[in-house]
């Protein structure tokens, strides 16, 4: 899907306002390989670089607690320092909609004009507070085009290139499709789509970096 859906979708999202982001306030060709839960390369990659930052755009399709389909669009900032991730979501006008902070010992979610909510892990926090959970822990690795090290994964490589980059990863109930990588001299993921069947959730990310 071309990512020009942001232009028209943003206008629709603005009309819906708070309703459109109720869930965020109520946020390869061949060559398959099965990876075991001890993915040393991924773990070493994360430990070798303790700070990362991404800026980009997101589009989310989800169903609310009543099963009604919803859409949300906007910008995001991802800040990763060691084992701590802070994800800030903004609407198309730039106003903060939610801030999620995840660390091994604590997860915190902040909504505008509300007291922060804490939990032991980010999945429980988002599920209990918003009604669904975004894969923050998995994204730490998937945004590095690598499977997470603690569970089995199936990786399909893009054999049309010579760099052995993943075209698709299936892990923990998620399908991660790598739509585009940055052109040289830039490196890394440019566009990635994530989908899950149960509960249904579709996420599209464009990384501007």
C-alpha positions as CSV (number, residue, x, y, z in Angstrom):
1,X,0.0,0.0,0.0
2,X,1.4,3.4,-0.9
3,X,2.0,5.5,2.1
4,X,0.3,8.5,0.6
5,X,-2.7,7.3,2.7
6,X,-1.4,9.6,5.4
7,X,-2.5,12.7,3.5
8,X,-6.2,11.8,3.3
9,X,-6.2,9.8,6.5
10,X,-4.9,12.6,8.6
11,X,-7.9,14.8,7.7
12,X,-10.2,12.0,8.6
13,X,-8.3,11.4,11.8
14,X,-8.5,15.1,12.8
15,X,-12.3,15.0,12.4
16,X,-12.5,12.0,14.7
17,X,-10.1,13.7,17.2
18,X,-10.1,12.0,20.5
19,X,-12.4,9.2,19.1
20,X,-9.8,8.3,16.4
21,X,-7.2,7.7,19.0
22,X,-9.4,6.2,21.7
23,X,-7.3,3.1,21.7
24,X,-4.2,5.1,22.2
25,X,-5.7,6.9,24.9
26,X,-8.2,4.2,26.0
27,X,-1.8,3.8,21.2
28,X,10.6,-13.4,1.2
29,X,10.7,-14.4,-1.7
30,X,12.4,-17.6,-0.4
31,X,15.1,-18.7,2.0
32,X,13.2,-19.2,5.2
33,X,15.0,-19.8,8.4
34,X,13.7,-20.7,11.8
35,X,15.7,-19.0,14.6
36,X,16.0,-20.4,18.1
37,X,15.5,-18.3,21.2
38,X,19.2,-17.7,21.5
39,X,19.8,-15.1,18.8
40,X,23.2,-13.8,19.9
41,X,23.6,-11.4,17.0
42,X,20.5,-9.5,17.9
43,X,21.3,-9.4,21.5
44,X,24.9,-8.3,20.9
45,X,23.7,-5.6,18.4
46,X,21.5,-4.0,21.0
47,X,24.1,-4.1,23.7
48,X,26.8,-2.7,21.5
49,X,24.8,0.4,20.8
50,X,23.0,1.6,24.0
51,X,21.2,4.6,22.5
52,X,18.9,4.8,19.4
53,X,16.4,7.4,18.3
54,X,13.8,7.2,15.5
55,X,11.3,9.7,14.2
56,X,8.6,8.9,11.8
57,X,4.9,8.5,11.0
58,X,2.5,5.8,12.0
59,X,-0.9,4.5,11.0
60,X,-2.8,2.0,13.2
61,X,-6.0,0.0,12.4
62,X,-7.5,-1.7,15.4
63,X,-10.8,-2.7,17.0
64,X,-12.0,-1.0,20.2
65,X,-13.4,-2.9,23.2
66,X,-16.8,-3.0,21.5
67,X,-15.3,-4.5,18.3
68,X,-15.7,-1.3,16.3
69,X,-12.9,-0.7,13.8
70,X,-10.9,2.4,14.5
71,X,-8.0,4.2,12.8
72,X,-5.3,6.5,14.1
73,X,-2.6,8.5,12.3
74,X,0.2,10.7,13.4
75,X,3.9,11.1,14.2
76,X,6.0,9.3,16.7
77,X,9.4,9.7,18.4
78,X,11.2,6.6,19.7
79,X,14.1,7.0,22.2
80,X,16.0,3.9,23.3
81,X,18.7,4.2,26.0
82,X,20.0,0.8,27.2
83,X,17.0,-1.3,28.3
84,X,14.6,1.7,28.5
85,X,12.4,2.7,25.6
86,X,10.3,5.9,25.5
87,X,7.7,6.1,22.7
88,X,5.9,9.4,22.2
89,X,2.8,9.5,19.9
90,X,1.5,12.8,18.4
91,X,-1.5,13.6,16.4
92,X,-1.1,15.2,12.9
93,X,-1.2,18.7,14.5
94,X,1.8,17.8,16.7
95,X,-0.1,17.5,20.1
96,X,1.1,14.7,22.3
97,X,-1.5,11.9,22.6
98,X,0.4,9.4,24.7
99,X,3.9,8.6,26.1
100,X,4.8,5.1,26.9
101,X,8.0,4.2,28.8
102,X,9.2,0.6,29.1
103,X,12.1,-0.7,31.2
104,X,12.8,-4.2,32.7
105,X,11.5,-3.1,36.1
106,X,8.7,-0.8,35.2
107,X,6.3,0.4,32.5
108,X,4.6,3.8,32.6
109,X,1.9,5.3,30.3
110,X,1.1,9.0,30.4
111,X,-2.0,10.6,28.8
112,X,-2.6,14.3,28.6
113,X,-4.1,15.9,31.7
114,X,-4.0,12.5,33.6
115,X,-1.8,11.0,36.2
116,X,0.7,8.5,34.9
117,X,-0.3,4.8,35.1
118,X,2.3,2.2,36.1
119,X,2.6,-1.6,35.6
120,X,5.3,-4.3,35.7
121,X,5.5,-4.6,31.9
122,X,4.5,-2.5,29.0
123,X,2.2,-5.2,27.4
124,X,0.0,-5.5,30.5
125,X,0.0,-1.7,30.9
126,X,-1.2,-1.0,27.4
127,X,-3.6,-3.9,27.4
128,X,-5.2,-2.9,30.7
129,X,-5.2,0.8,30.0
130,X,-5.9,1.0,26.2
131,X,-7.4,-2.3,25.5
132,X,-4.6,-3.5,23.3
133,X,-0.8,-3.8,23.4
134,X,1.7,-2.5,20.9
135,X,4.8,-4.7,20.6
136,X,7.3,-2.3,22.1
137,X,9.7,-5.0,23.3
138,X,9.7,-6.8,19.9
139,X,10.2,-3.5,18.0
140,X,13.5,-2.9,19.8
141,X,14.8,-5.8,17.6
142,X,12.5,-5.6,14.6
143,X,13.4,-2.0,13.9
144,X,17.0,-3.3,13.6
145,X,15.7,-5.9,11.0
146,X,16.4,-8.7,13.5
147,X,14.3,-11.2,15.4
148,X,14.0,-10.9,19.1
149,X,16.4,-13.3,20.9
150,X,14.0,-14.8,23.5
151,X,11.5,-16.7,21.3
152,X,11.4,-18.7,18.1
153,X,11.1,-16.8,14.8
154,X,10.8,-17.5,11.2
155,X,12.8,-15.2,8.9
156,X,12.4,-14.9,5.2
157,X,15.3,-13.2,3.4
158,X,15.1,-10.8,0.5
159,X,17.1,-12.7,-2.1
160,X,16.8,-10.0,-4.7
161,X,19.6,-8.1,-2.8
162,X,23.1,-9.2,-1.8
163,X,23.0,-8.0,1.8
164,X,20.8,-10.8,3.2
165,X,18.3,-8.4,4.8
166,X,15.0,-9.8,6.0
167,X,11.9,-9.4,3.9
168,X,9.6,-10.8,6.6
169,X,9.8,-12.1,10.2
170,X,7.2,-14.1,11.9
171,X,7.4,-14.1,15.7
172,X,5.2,-14.1,18.8
173,X,2.0,-14.0,16.7
174,X,3.2,-11.0,14.6
175,X,4.1,-10.8,11.0
176,X,6.7,-8.1,10.3
177,X,6.9,-7.1,6.6
178,X,10.0,-5.0,5.6
179,X,8.5,-2.9,2.8
180,X,11.6,-0.7,2.2
181,X,15.0,0.0,3.4
182,X,16.8,3.4,3.4
183,X,18.8,4.3,0.3
184,X,22.6,4.8,0.6
185,X,24.3,6.5,2.3
186,X,21.5,6.1,4.9
187,X,21.1,2.7,6.4
188,X,18.3,0.8,8.2
189,X,14.6,0.2,7.9
190,X,12.6,2.8,6.0
191,X,9.1,1.3,6.0
192,X,7.7,-1.6,8.0
193,X,4.3,-3.1,8.4
194,X,3.3,-5.2,11.4
195,X,0.1,-7.3,11.7
196,X,-1.5,-9.6,14.2
197,X,-4.6,-11.7,13.8
198,X,-5.8,-12.0,17.4
199,X,-6.7,-9.5,18.6
200,X,-6.5,-7.9,15.2
201,X,-4.0,-5.1,14.9
202,X,-2.3,-3.5,11.9
203,X,0.5,-1.0,12.2
204,X,2.4,0.8,9.4
205,X,5.5,2.7,10.2
206,X,7.6,5.1,8.1
207,X,11.0,6.0,9.7
208,X,12.3,9.4,8.7
209,X,15.4,9.1,11.0
